[in-house]
Amino acid sequence: MATASVLATPLPAREDFLGHPKGVYICFFTEMWERFSFYGMKALLLLYLTKYHLFGDKAGLDLLGAYGGLVYCLPVIGGVLADRWLGMRKAVLFGGLLLVAGHAGMAFEGHAAAYVDGVVARDEGSLRITYLSLALIIMGVGFLKPNISTIVGRLYADNDPRRDAGFSLFYAGINLGALFASLVCGYLGETLGWRYGFGAAGIGMLLGLCMFLWGQKYLHGHAEPAAPERLRERVAGIPREWLIYAGALLGVAPVAWLMWAAANGTFSLGGEISLALLLMLVVLAAVLAWFGWFLSTQCTPVQRQQMLALMALIFMALIFFTLYEQTYGSWVTFTDRLLTKDVVPALVQAPVAVNWSGQWGTDALTLLARAPWSTWSLLLAPLGFVIAARLSDRDPDSSAPRAVFIAVVVLMLIFLLRDCVVLPQTAGSLTYLGALFLVLLAPLFAALWAWLGRRGRDPSKPFKSSLGLVIAGLSFIPLAWAAHLAGQSGQMASVWWLVLAYLVLEIGEMCLSPVGLSAVTQLSVPRVVSLMMGTWFLATAFSEALAALFGKLAAIDIPEGGTLVVADAAARYADLFWLMTAIGVGCGLLAFLCSPLLRRMMHGVH
């Protein structure tokens, strides 16, 4: 992630809205839609591959792991390019364009796979478009994600007490996007057609890009390149700016080839290590080599211990997110096969049959009528802000902007509650539970840590991270028990086991994730904060790949004409979930033992 420089003076008071610069809300909605598109597509990807293109679980998980890993690997490069040359605004716009193109490609589903003489016949043309689309999304996230966060930091003076609250607001946008993504894209993809789920994700990203373009005036030039003249310098006869864009576009092809290789098990070492994972291992080796050199030659003894403590916290995060990413892998397939779907079945509306006419206008109207109400929330929220911002521009002291915004929030909550209870849920849409609990728990944990802090009892970062690991491990117990019940009865277990699992998991995330991000900024040597934030993203990348490897332990391939053997499937899932429990609890207990040492190595950083 690019290092955020900050303003020397705060923005004028008229630039504030509900206590924060208006530019923060521009970043909020841009990131909300970017995360909406990302998680909406991710909620569908594994199911799309296994149910529409008839990939086996292992191949689907390999592609999911390679995609997720590279998504979190490339932001290191995107942050560096923006820092040195491109500037954050240009990087976000370019990344947004790539994302729109990628999601548009995902909406092209082609023909469904079928068995021909016992062999799966797939639409290879549409699959090539899928691999290319995934590559565009990976490259787009690499440019957008690290830089949109940095813009938020530039909108506050370095001594502005609102900074932490501003980032909390921005983080809420991430979770809001993830919450609506599952409800909208997950539902549309599995009920109306895959292209509608993927297409909704693309439309969301397009709207986010439009919002960013509209709101550039509220950024007041603080996302521009530090030295614009360097972008005009010619390298090999080409202006540097266009060379960066061309290099990124050329890089899409090899990334698409990596996606194809992962899905087809080509060039994998030992049948498990894909080329994408091998690339991440090379990046990791380079980072560790740099880290060893930096510690031994560039750090004071105190800095050395603080950096080592930070690496320990990053390693805890890697283990945690290896557990967490099962929610988009084994948890999705387990829910699809062995769990009921509706939280309150008595209130669920029966799905209405839809006969597509083949005419875009008629089909679009039908789609809007059948879409979750949360779809309108995604439009109401930014529209409400645009109206409120313009009212505030005209009269900063008016109460009308606040009233407009509060009314929109109330409507969004009503729509959300309706969709959670009334819509018939699917395995993909139920991934909304994670973001929902995160949104609900965030203010509770913020109040808890503040209450403990006032009494001098706020736990240390190593203690919180250790606790998060243990709790994450415990979250798999309800699912292991659900698998046991399904195996015994031969019937689907209750979805409430999944609800309980998500609640426990998100309690663990609230203990660990915010702590880790804070530790990067506090424990890093100042001049390498960007690189250490990149290391955090790299750990997340490895967690995606490792989650896929573990998920394959419960992979189930149903032959042509065959049916799922519930007892065997349940036993596979139960074994995986108990293994994840052991890893989380075991690593968490080991981390607890190391916590006193790590706390001393942090030298006063709490």
C-alpha positions as CSV (number, residue, x, y, z in Angstrom):
1,M,0.0,0.0,0.0
2,A,1.2,3.4,-0.8
3,T,2.3,5.6,2.1
4,A,-0.1,8.4,2.8
5,S,1.2,11.9,3.0
6,V,-1.1,14.3,4.7
7,L,-2.2,17.9,4.5
8,A,-0.4,20.5,6.4
9,T,-3.7,22.3,7.1
10,P,-7.3,21.0,7.4
11,L,-9.8,21.6,4.6
12,P,-12.3,24.5,5.1
13,A,-15.3,23.8,7.3
14,R,-17.7,24.0,4.4
15,E,-16.0,20.9,2.9
16,D,-17.2,18.8,5.9
17,F,-20.3,16.6,5.9
18,L,-21.4,14.9,9.1
19,G,-18.1,15.8,10.7
20,H,-15.7,14.5,7.9
21,P,-14.4,15.9,4.6
22,K,-16.7,15.2,1.7
23,G,-13.9,13.5,-0.2
24,V,-13.9,10.7,2.4
25,Y,-17.5,9.8,1.3
26,I,-16.4,9.8,-2.3
27,C,-13.7,7.2,-1.3
28,F,-16.3,5.4,0.8
29,F,-18.7,4.9,-2.0
30,T,-16.0,4.1,-4.6
31,E,-14.6,1.4,-2.3
32,M,-18.1,0.2,-1.4
33,W,-18.8,-0.6,-5.1
34,E,-15.4,-2.0,-5.7
35,R,-15.8,-4.4,-2.8
36,F,-19.4,-5.1,-4.0
37,S,-18.1,-6.1,-7.4
38,F,-15.2,-8.1,-5.9
39,Y,-17.1,-10.1,-3.3
40,G,-20.2,-10.4,-5.5
41,M,-18.1,-12.2,-8.1
42,K,-16.2,-14.2,-5.5
43,A,-19.4,-15.5,-3.9
44,L,-20.4,-17.0,-7.2
45,L,-17.1,-18.1,-8.7
46,L,-16.7,-21.5,-7.1
47,L,-20.4,-22.4,-7.6
48,Y,-20.2,-21.2,-11.2
49,L,-17.2,-23.3,-12.0
50,T,-18.6,-26.5,-10.4
51,K,-22.3,-26.3,-11.2
52,Y,-22.2,-24.6,-14.7
53,H,-18.9,-25.6,-16.2
54,L,-18.8,-28.9,-14.3
55,F,-15.3,-28.5,-12.9
56,G,-14.4,-30.7,-10.0
57,D,-14.1,-29.2,-6.5
58,K,-10.3,-29.4,-6.7
59,A,-10.0,-27.6,-10.0
60,G,-12.5,-24.9,-8.8
61,L,-10.6,-24.4,-5.6
62,D,-7.3,-24.2,-7.4
63,L,-8.6,-21.4,-9.6
64,L,-10.3,-19.7,-6.6
65,G,-7.0,-19.8,-4.7
66,A,-4.9,-18.6,-7.6
67,Y,-7.3,-15.7,-8.3
68,G,-7.6,-14.7,-4.6
69,G,-3.8,-14.9,-4.1
70,L,-2.9,-12.8,-7.0
71,V,-5.6,-10.2,-6.2
72,Y,-3.8,-9.5,-2.9
73,C,-0.3,-9.9,-4.3
74,L,-0.4,-7.2,-7.0
75,P,-1.5,-4.2,-4.8
76,V,2.2,-4.1,-3.7
77,I,3.1,-3.1,-7.3
78,G,0.2,-0.8,-7.7
79,G,1.1,1.1,-4.6
80,V,4.7,1.6,-5.6
81,L,3.8,2.8,-9.1
82,A,1.3,5.4,-7.7
83,D,3.8,6.5,-5.1
84,R,6.7,7.0,-7.5
85,W,5.0,8.2,-10.6
86,L,1.3,7.8,-11.4
87,G,-0.4,9.4,-8.4
88,M,-3.4,8.0,-6.7
89,R,-6.2,9.5,-8.8
90,K,-4.9,8.2,-12.1
91,A,-4.1,4.8,-10.5
92,V,-7.7,4.5,-9.1
93,L,-9.3,5.5,-12.5
94,F,-7.1,3.1,-14.5
95,G,-7.8,0.3,-12.0
96,G,-11.5,1.0,-12.1
97,L,-11.6,0.8,-15.9
98,L,-9.8,-2.6,-15.8
99,L,-12.3,-3.8,-13.2
100,V,-15.3,-2.7,-15.3
101,A,-13.9,-4.5,-18.3
102,G,-13.2,-7.6,-16.2
103,H,-16.7,-7.8,-14.7
104,A,-18.3,-7.2,-18.1
105,G,-16.4,-10.2,-19.4
106,M,-17.5,-12.4,-16.5
107,A,-21.1,-11.7,-17.5
108,F,-20.5,-13.7,-20.7
109,E,-21.3,-17.2,-19.5
110,G,-21.4,-19.1,-22.8
111,H,-22.9,-22.6,-23.0
112,A,-23.3,-24.9,-20.0
113,A,-21.0,-27.9,-19.9
114,A,-22.4,-31.3,-20.5
115,Y,-21.3,-34.9,-20.4
116,V,-20.7,-36.4,-23.9
117,D,-19.8,-40.1,-23.9
118,G,-18.7,-39.8,-20.3
119,V,-16.4,-36.8,-20.9
120,V,-17.2,-33.3,-19.9
121,A,-17.6,-31.0,-22.9
122,R,-17.1,-27.4,-21.9
123,D,-17.4,-24.1,-23.8
124,E,-13.7,-23.4,-24.0
125,G,-14.3,-20.0,-25.7
126,S,-16.3,-18.7,-22.9
127,L,-13.8,-20.1,-20.4
128,R,-11.0,-18.2,-22.1
129,I,-13.0,-15.0,-21.7
130,T,-13.5,-16.0,-18.0
131,Y,-9.7,-16.4,-17.5
132,L,-9.1,-13.0,-19.2
133,S,-11.8,-11.3,-17.2
134,L,-10.3,-12.6,-13.9
135,A,-6.9,-11.3,-15.0
136,L,-8.4,-7.9,-15.7
137,I,-10.0,-7.8,-12.3
138,I,-6.7,-8.9,-10.6
139,M,-4.8,-6.1,-12.4
140,G,-7.5,-3.6,-11.7
141,V,-7.6,-4.3,-7.9
142,G,-3.8,-4.0,-7.9
143,F,-4.1,-0.4,-9.0
144,L,-7.3,0.6,-7.2
145,K,-7.2,-1.0,-3.7
146,P,-3.9,0.3,-2.2
147,N,-4.5,3.9,-3.5
148,I,-8.1,4.6,-2.6
149,S,-7.1,4.0,1.1
150,T,-4.2,6.4,0.8
151,I,-6.5,9.2,-0.5
152,V,-8.5,9.0,2.7
153,G,-5.3,9.7,4.7
154,R,-4.5,12.8,2.6
155,L,-7.8,14.4,3.4
156,Y,-6.9,15.0,7.1
157,A,-4.2,17.1,8.7
158,D,-1.5,15.0,10.4
159,N,-2.8,16.1,13.8
160,D,-6.5,15.8,13.0
161,P,-8.2,13.7,15.7
162,R,-10.9,12.6,13.2
163,R,-8.4,10.5,11.2
164,D,-9.1,7.2,13.0
165,A,-12.8,7.8,12.8
166,G,-12.5,8.6,9.1
167,F,-10.7,5.3,8.4
168,S,-13.4,3.5,10.5
169,L,-16.0,5.1,8.2
170,F,-14.1,4.0,5.1
171,Y,-13.8,0.4,6.5
172,A,-17.6,0.4,7.0
173,G,-17.9,1.1,3.2
174,I,-15.8,-2.1,2.6
175,N,-18.1,-4.2,4.7
176,L,-21.3,-2.6,3.4
177,G,-20.2,-3.5,-0.2
178,A,-19.4,-7.1,0.9
179,L,-22.8,-7.4,2.6
180,F,-24.8,-6.2,-0.4
181,A,-22.6,-8.2,-2.8
182,S,-23.8,-11.5,-1.4
183,L,-27.4,-10.6,-1.2
184,V,-27.6,-9.1,-4.7
185,C,-25.0,-10.9,-6.8
186,G,-25.2,-14.2,-5.0
187,Y,-29.0,-14.3,-5.2
188,L,-29.2,-13.1,-8.9
189,G,-26.5,-15.5,-10.0
190,E,-28.1,-18.7,-8.7
191,T,-31.7,-17.8,-9.2
192,L,-31.9,-15.8,-12.5
193,G,-28.7,-16.8,-14.2
194,W,-25.0,-16.5,-13.7
195,R,-24.6,-13.6,-16.1
196,Y,-27.0,-11.5,-14.0
197,G,-25.0,-12.0,-10.9
198,F,-21.7,-11.2,-12.6
199,G,-23.3,-8.4,-14.6
200,A,-24.7,-6.8,-11.4
201,A,-21.1,-6.8,-10.0
202,G,-19.9,-5.1,-13.1
203,I,-22.6,-2.4,-13.1
204,G,-21.7,-1.7,-9.4
205,M,-18.1,-1.1,-10.3
206,L,-19.1,1.2,-13.2
207,L,-21.3,3.2,-10.8
208,G,-18.4,3.4,-8.4
209,L,-16.1,4.7,-11.1
210,C,-18.7,7.3,-12.1
211,M,-19.0,8.3,-8.4
212,F,-15.2,8.8,-8.2
213,L,-15.2,10.9,-11.4
214,W,-18.0,13.1,-10.1
215,G,-16.4,13.6,-6.7
216,Q,-12.9,14.5,-7.8
217,K,-13.6,18.1,-6.9
218,Y,-13.8,17.1,-3.3
219,L,-10.3,15.6,-3.3
220,H,-8.8,19.1,-3.9
221,G,-5.9,17.8,-5.9
222,H,-4.4,15.7,-3.1
223,A,-4.5,12.5,-5.1
224,E,-2.4,13.9,-7.9
225,P,1.1,12.7,-8.8
226,A,3.9,14.3,-6.8
227,A,5.9,15.1,-9.9
228,P,3.6,15.3,-13.0
229,E,6.6,16.1,-15.2
230,R,8.1,12.7,-14.6
231,L,5.0,11.1,-16.2
232,R,5.8,13.0,-19.4
233,E,9.4,11.9,-19.5
234,R,10.0,9.5,-22.4
235,V,11.3,6.0,-21.8
236,A,12.2,4.1,-24.9
237,G,10.5,6.9,-26.9
238,I,7.2,6.5,-25.0
239,P,5.8,8.8,-22.2
240,R,6.3,7.1,-18.9
241,E,2.6,7.3,-18.1
242,W,1.5,5.5,-21.2
243,L,4.3,3.0,-20.7
244,I,2.9,2.1,-17.2
245,Y,-0.6,1.6,-18.7
246,A,0.8,-0.5,-21.6
247,G,2.9,-2.6,-19.3
248,A,-0.2,-3.3,-17.1
249,L,-2.3,-4.3,-20.1
250,L,0.5,-6.5,-21.4
251,G,0.7,-8.1,-18.0
252,V,-3.0,-9.2,-18.3
253,A,-2.1,-11.9,-20.8
254,P,0.3,-13.9,-18.6
255,V,-2.0,-13.5,-15.6
256,A,-4.9,-14.9,-17.7
257,W,-2.6,-17.8,-18.6
258,L,-1.9,-18.5,-14.9
259,M,-5.7,-18.6,-14.4
260,W,-6.0,-21.2,-17.2
261,A,-3.1,-23.2,-15.8
262,A,-4.6,-23.2,-12.3
263,A,-8.1,-24.4,-13.5
264,N,-6.6,-27.1,-15.7
265,G,-3.9,-28.3,-13.3
266,T,-1.2,-27.6,-15.9
267,F,2.4,-27.2,-14.8
268,S,1.6,-27.8,-11.2
269,L,4.3,-29.2,-9.0
270,G,3.3,-32.4,-7.2
271,G,-0.2,-31.8,-8.4
272,E,-0.7,-29.2,-5.7
273,I,1.6,-26.2,-6.3
274,S,0.2,-24.1,-9.1
275,L,2.2,-21.6,-11.1
276,A,0.4,-18.8,-9.4
277,L,1.4,-20.1,-6.0
278,L,4.9,-20.6,-7.2
279,L,5.0,-16.9,-8.3
280,M,3.8,-15.9,-4.8
281,L,6.5,-18.1,-3.3
282,V,9.1,-16.3,-5.4
283,V,7.8,-12.9,-4.2
284,L,7.8,-14.2,-0.6
285,A,11.4,-15.3,-1.0
286,A,12.4,-11.9,-2.3
287,V,10.5,-10.1,0.6
288,L,12.1,-12.4,3.2
289,A,15.6,-11.8,1.7
290,W,15.0,-8.0,1.8
291,F,13.7,-8.3,5.4
292,G,16.7,-10.2,6.6
293,W,19.0,-7.6,5.0
294,F,17.1,-4.7,6.4
295,L,17.0,-6.0,9.9
296,S,20.7,-6.8,10.0
297,T,22.0,-3.5,8.4
298,Q,19.4,-0.8,8.6
299,C,17.7,-1.1,12.1
300,T,18.6,-0.2,15.6
301,P,18.2,-2.9,18.2
302,V,14.8,-1.6,19.3
303,Q,13.6,-1.3,15.7
304,R,14.8,-4.8,15.0
305,Q,12.7,-6.2,17.8
306,Q,9.7,-4.2,16.8
307,M,9.9,-5.4,13.2
308,L,10.3,-9.0,14.3
309,A,7.2,-8.6,16.5
310,L,5.3,-7.2,13.5
311,M,6.3,-10.2,11.4
312,A,4.9,-12.5,14.1
313,L,1.6,-10.6,14.0
314,I,1.5,-10.8,10.2
315,F,2.1,-14.6,10.5
316,M,-0.9,-14.9,12.9
317,A,-2.9,-13.0,10.3
318,L,-1.9,-15.4,7.6
319,I,-3.1,-18.4,9.7
320,F,-6.3,-16.6,10.6
321,F,-7.2,-15.7,7.0
322,T,-6.4,-19.2,5.9
323,L,-9.2,-20.3,8.2
324,Y,-11.4,-17.3,7.2
325,E,-11.2,-17.9,3.4
326,Q,-12.9,-21.3,3.9
327,T,-16.1,-19.2,3.9
328,Y,-15.7,-18.7,0.1
329,G,-14.5,-22.3,-0.4
330,S,-15.5,-25.3,1.7
331,W,-18.2,-23.4,3.6
332,V,-20.0,-22.5,0.3
333,T,-20.0,-26.1,-1.1
334,F,-20.9,-27.5,2.3
335,T,-23.9,-25.1,2.5
336,D,-24.9,-25.9,-1.0
337,R,-24.9,-29.6,-0.4
338,L,-25.7,-30.3,3.2
339,L,-27.5,-27.3,4.8
340,T,-31.0,-25.8,4.5
341,K,-30.8,-22.2,3.2
342,D,-33.5,-20.0,4.7
343,V,-33.0,-18.5,8.1
344,V,-36.8,-18.0,8.8
345,P,-38.5,-20.4,6.3
346,A,-42.0,-19.4,7.3
347,L,-41.4,-15.8,6.1
348,V,-39.7,-16.7,2.8
349,Q,-41.6,-15.8,-0.4
350,A,-41.9,-18.5,-3.0
351,P,-39.7,-17.8,-6.0
352,V,-41.6,-16.6,-9.0
353,A,-41.0,-18.3,-12.3
354,V,-39.5,-16.1,-15.0
355,N,-39.9,-16.7,-18.7
356,W,-37.2,-14.7,-20.5
357,S,-38.4,-13.1,-23.8
358,G,-34.9,-12.7,-25.3
359,Q,-35.6,-9.0,-25.5
360,W,-33.2,-6.8,-23.5
361,G,-35.8,-4.2,-22.5
362,T,-38.4,-6.7,-21.3
363,D,-35.8,-8.9,-19.6
364,A,-34.3,-5.9,-17.9
365,L,-37.7,-4.8,-16.4
366,T,-38.3,-8.4,-15.2
367,L,-34.9,-8.5,-13.6
368,L,-35.5,-5.2,-11.8
369,A,-38.8,-6.5,-10.5
370,R,-37.2,-9.7,-9.2
371,A,-34.0,-8.1,-7.9
372,P,-33.4,-7.9,-4.1
373,W,-34.4,-4.7,-2.5
374,S,-30.8,-4.1,-1.5
375,T,-30.2,-3.4,-5.1
376,W,-32.0,-0.1,-4.6
377,S,-29.9,0.6,-1.5
378,L,-26.8,0.6,-3.6
379,L,-28.3,3.3,-5.7
380,L,-30.0,5.2,-2.9
381,A,-26.9,5.6,-0.8
382,P,-24.7,7.5,-3.2
383,L,-27.7,9.3,-4.7
384,G,-28.6,10.5,-1.2
385,F,-25.0,11.7,-0.7
386,V,-24.9,13.6,-4.0
387,I,-28.1,15.4,-3.0
388,A,-26.9,16.0,0.5
389,A,-23.5,17.2,-0.7
390,R,-25.0,19.7,-3.1
391,L,-27.3,21.0,-0.4
392,S,-24.3,21.3,2.0
393,D,-22.3,23.2,-0.7
394,R,-25.1,25.8,-0.9
395,D,-25.7,26.1,2.8
396,P,-23.2,24.4,5.1
397,D,-25.3,25.3,8.2
398,S,-28.5,23.7,6.8
399,S,-30.0,20.6,8.6
400,A,-31.4,19.3,5.3
401,P,-28.3,17.3,4.2
402,R,-28.3,15.4,7.5
403,A,-32.0,14.7,7.2
404,V,-31.6,13.4,3.7
405,F,-28.8,11.1,4.6
406,I,-30.5,9.7,7.7
407,A,-33.7,9.0,5.7
408,V,-31.6,7.0,3.1
409,V,-29.9,5.0,5.9
410,V,-33.3,4.1,7.4
411,L,-34.5,2.9,4.0
412,M,-31.4,0.9,3.5
413,L,-31.9,-0.9,6.8
414,I,-35.5,-1.7,5.9
415,F,-34.5,-3.1,2.6
416,L,-31.6,-5.1,4.1
417,L,-33.9,-6.7,6.8
418,R,-36.4,-7.6,4.1
419,D,-33.8,-9.3,1.9
420,C,-32.3,-11.3,4.8
421,V,-35.6,-12.7,5.9
422,V,-37.9,-12.8,2.9
423,L,-35.7,-13.7,0.0
424,P,-35.1,-17.4,-0.6
425,Q,-31.4,-17.7,0.1
426,T,-28.7,-19.7,-1.7
427,A,-25.2,-20.9,-0.8
428,G,-23.7,-17.9,-2.5
429,S,-26.0,-15.3,-1.0
430,L,-25.6,-16.6,2.6
431,T,-22.0,-15.4,2.5
432,Y,-23.6,-12.1,3.5
433,L,-23.6,-13.3,7.1
434,G,-19.9,-12.5,7.5
435,A,-20.2,-8.9,6.6
436,L,-23.5,-8.5,8.5
437,F,-22.0,-9.7,11.7
438,L,-18.9,-7.6,11.1
439,V,-21.0,-4.4,10.7
440,L,-23.0,-5.2,13.8
441,L,-20.0,-6.1,15.9
442,A,-17.7,-3.3,14.9
443,P,-19.3,-0.6,17.2
444,L,-19.5,-3.1,20.1
445,F,-15.9,-3.9,19.9
446,A,-14.8,-0.3,19.5
447,A,-16.8,0.5,22.7
448,L,-15.3,-2.6,24.5
449,W,-11.7,-1.7,23.7
450,A,-12.3,2.0,24.7
451,W,-13.9,0.9,27.9
452,L,-11.0,-1.4,28.8
453,G,-8.6,1.3,27.8
454,R,-10.0,3.8,30.2
455,R,-9.5,1.3,32.9
456,G,-6.0,0.4,31.8
457,R,-7.0,-3.1,30.9
458,D,-6.9,-3.0,27.1
459,P,-5.2,-6.2,26.0
460,S,-2.0,-6.0,24.0
461,K,-1.9,-6.6,20.3
462,P,-0.3,-10.1,20.6
463,F,-3.0,-11.1,23.1
464,K,-5.9,-9.9,20.9
465,S,-4.4,-11.6,17.8
466,S,-3.9,-14.9,19.8
467,L,-7.5,-14.7,21.0
468,G,-8.7,-14.1,17.4
469,L,-7.0,-17.2,16.3
470,V,-8.5,-19.4,19.0
471,I,-12.0,-18.0,18.3
472,A,-11.6,-18.6,14.6
473,G,-10.7,-22.2,15.2
474,L,-13.8,-22.6,17.4
475,S,-16.0,-21.3,14.6
476,F,-15.6,-24.5,12.8
477,I,-17.1,-26.6,15.6
478,P,-20.8,-25.8,14.7
479,L,-20.2,-26.8,11.1
480,A,-18.4,-30.0,12.1
481,W,-21.4,-30.8,14.3
482,A,-23.8,-29.9,11.4
483,A,-21.9,-32.3,9.2
484,H,-22.2,-35.0,11.8
485,L,-26.0,-34.5,12.1
486,A,-26.4,-34.5,8.3
487,G,-24.3,-37.7,8.0
488,Q,-26.4,-39.5,10.6
489,S,-29.8,-38.4,9.4
490,G,-29.1,-38.3,5.6
491,Q,-30.9,-35.0,5.5
492,M,-29.8,-31.4,5.3
493,A,-28.8,-29.8,8.6
494,S,-30.2,-26.5,9.8
495,V,-28.7,-23.3,8.3
496,W,-28.5,-21.9,11.9
497,W,-25.3,-23.9,12.4
498,L,-23.8,-21.7,9.7
499,V,-25.2,-18.5,11.3
500,L,-23.5,-19.5,14.6
501,A,-20.3,-20.3,12.8
502,Y,-20.2,-16.9,11.1
503,L,-21.0,-15.1,14.4
504,V,-18.0,-16.8,16.2
505,L,-15.7,-16.3,13.2
506,E,-16.4,-12.6,13.0
507,I,-15.8,-12.2,16.7
508,G,-12.4,-13.6,16.0
509,E,-11.9,-11.2,13.1
510,M,-12.7,-8.2,15.3
511,C,-10.0,-9.3,17.7
512,L,-7.3,-9.7,15.1
513,S,-7.8,-7.8,11.8
514,P,-8.0,-4.2,13.0
515,V,-5.1,-4.9,15.4
516,G,-2.8,-6.1,12.6
517,L,-3.4,-3.1,10.3
518,S,-2.7,-0.8,13.2
519,A,0.5,-2.7,14.1
520,V,1.9,-2.2,10.6
521,T,1.7,1.6,10.9
522,Q,3.0,1.6,14.5
523,L,5.8,-1.0,14.5
524,S,7.3,-0.5,11.0
525,V,10.4,1.6,10.5
526,P,8.8,4.8,9.0
527,R,10.5,4.7,5.7
528,V,9.4,1.1,4.9
529,V,5.7,1.3,6.0
530,S,4.6,0.9,2.4
531,L,6.6,-2.3,2.0
532,M,5.4,-3.8,5.3
533,M,1.8,-3.0,4.3
534,G,2.6,-4.9,1.1
535,T,3.9,-7.8,3.2
536,W,0.5,-7.8,5.0
537,F,-1.3,-8.1,1.7
538,L,1.2,-10.8,0.7
539,A,0.2,-12.8,3.8
540,T,-3.4,-12.4,2.8
541,A,-2.5,-13.7,-0.7
542,F,-0.9,-16.8,0.8
543,S,-3.9,-17.4,3.0
544,E,-6.1,-17.5,-0.2
545,A,-3.8,-20.1,-1.7
546,L,-3.5,-22.2,1.5
547,A,-7.3,-22.0,2.1
548,A,-7.7,-23.6,-1.4
549,L,-5.2,-26.4,-0.6
550,F,-7.0,-27.2,2.7
551,G,-10.4,-27.0,1.0
552,K,-9.4,-29.7,-1.4
553,L,-9.2,-32.2,1.5
554,A,-13.1,-32.1,1.4
555,A,-13.3,-32.0,-2.4
556,I,-16.1,-34.1,-3.9
557,D,-16.4,-35.1,-7.5
558,I,-19.8,-36.5,-8.5
559,P,-19.6,-38.7,-11.6
560,E,-22.0,-38.4,-14.5
561,G,-25.4,-39.6,-13.5
562,G,-24.3,-40.1,-9.9
563,T,-25.7,-38.6,-6.8
564,L,-24.2,-37.2,-3.7
565,V,-23.6,-39.8,-1.0
566,V,-24.5,-37.7,2.1
567,A,-22.7,-39.8,4.7
568,D,-19.4,-39.8,2.8
569,A,-19.7,-36.1,2.0
570,A,-20.5,-35.3,5.6
571,A,-17.6,-37.3,6.9
572,R,-15.2,-35.5,4.5
573,Y,-16.4,-32.0,5.6
574,A,-16.4,-33.0,9.3
575,D,-12.7,-34.1,9.0
576,L,-11.8,-30.8,7.4
577,F,-13.6,-28.7,9.9
578,W,-12.1,-30.5,12.9
579,L,-8.7,-30.0,11.3
580,M,-9.3,-26.3,10.9
581,T,-10.4,-26.2,14.6
582,A,-7.2,-27.9,15.6
583,I,-5.0,-25.5,13.5
584,G,-6.8,-22.4,14.8
585,V,-6.9,-23.3,18.5
586,G,-3.4,-24.9,18.5
587,C,-1.7,-21.9,16.8
588,G,-3.7,-19.5,19.0
589,L,-2.6,-21.3,22.2
590,L,1.0,-21.2,21.0
591,A,0.7,-17.5,20.2
592,F,-0.7,-16.9,23.7
593,L,2.6,-18.5,25.1
594,C,4.6,-16.1,23.0
595,S,2.5,-13.0,23.8
596,P,4.6,-11.8,26.8
597,L,7.8,-11.9,24.7
598,L,6.2,-10.2,21.8
599,R,4.8,-7.5,24.0
600,R,8.3,-6.8,25.4
601,M,9.7,-6.7,21.8
602,M,7.2,-4.0,20.9
603,H,8.8,-1.6,23.4
604,G,5.8,0.3,24.6
605,V,3.7,0.1,21.5
606,H,0.3,-1.0,22.7
